[in-house]
Amino acid sequence: MWLKTVYSREQPGMLVRRHFEAMVFACLVEELRCGDVAVIGAEDYGDWTRMLLPWEQ
């Protein structure tokens, strides 16, 4: 289904870059969510609460 979205109707055979990038990132999000793809070094950012300022500040 996404092939119809990423190819230009005005210029056959050409990709619409914005649509293609949106589809790539949508697929990447799904793969990251289900654990089929991993990011090296992501464990350094695993606990976002460590990056918050203390209440005193």
N, C-alpha and C positions, 0 to 999 in steps of 0.2 A: 504494500500500500504506500510506503514512503517514497517509492521511486517516482510516482506521479507528482509528489510534492516537491522533490528536489530538482527535477528537470524543468527547464524553461519551456513554456508553451510557444513563445515567440521565436526562440532559436532552438530548434530540435537538436538534441545531443549535448546541449550546454547545461551545466548545473547552475542553479540559483544559490550562490554562496551562503547567504543568510539562512536559507531553508536547510541547506546541507549541514551547516554548523549546528543549527538547532536540533536536527535529527541525531547528529553524532553525540552531542551532549546529553540528549534525552536517553539514548542507548547507554551511554557511559554511566549516567546516574543510576539506571536500573541495574547494570552489572555491578556497580559498587554496592548498591543496596543489598543485593542478594549474595554478595561475596564471591562472585566469579572473577572479579578484577580487584587487584590490590595496588596501593600506591606505596612505593618504597619511602620510608621515613614518616609515614602517616602516624605512626605510634607516638611521635613527638608531640602531636597535636590532639591526642586522644582525649585528654581531660581538659576541656575548655575552661573549667572553673579555676584552674591554676593561673590563668591569664588575667583574671579579674583583680581589680584593686581591692585592698583590704577596706572594710567599712570605715576605719579611722581616716583614711585619705579621701 
